[in-house]
Amino acid sequence: MHDQFDVTLEDDDLLGEVELTTTLIIAASESDDHLSQAEIDELLGVTPSAPPAPPAPA
């Protein structure tokens, strides 16, 4: 009989997403308060993007 829960993760992208999600879950469970956006970005390795350039004069 086939076990539907016997799944091997061979997809590197999927495995990366699972690791990031796990990191967030652990950090949230260890925090006494909500995680700030800056804390979430740091955990996910997100770097702030440059602000958009102002429009060129006409």
N, C-alpha and C positions, 0 to 999 in steps of 0.2 A: 504494500500500500504506500502511495506517495505522501510524504509529510509536507504539507504546504508551508510549514515554518522552517524547513531545512533549505535555506537560501544562501548561496555564496555570493558575496559582493565582489564583483570583478570590475566594476565600473569605477574608475579613479575619480571622476567628477562626483558621482553619487557618494562615494566614500568620503570625499572632502566635505560635502554638504552635511553628511551625518556627523562628522567630527565637529563642524562649526555649530550645528544645532546642539550637540551634546555639551559643548563648551558653554553655550548660552544658558542651557538648562542648569548646569552645575553652578555657574556664577549667580544666576537668579535665585537658586535655592539657598545659596550661602549668604545672600545679601539680606540685610534687615529692611531695606527700602527698595523702591523701584530702581532699576538700572537707568542711568542717564543715557541720552543718545551718544554722548562722548564715550562713556564706558562700553556701550555696545559696539561702537565703531572700533574702539581699541581692541576688544576681544575678537572682532571679525577681521582685523587688519586693514580696515578701511582708512584711506588717507583723504583728508579734505580736498575737494577740488578747488581750483582757483575760481574766484568770483567772476561772473560774466563781464566781459569787456563792455564799456559804455558804447552806445551807438556812435558811429562816426558822424561828424557834422555834415549837414547837407550842403 
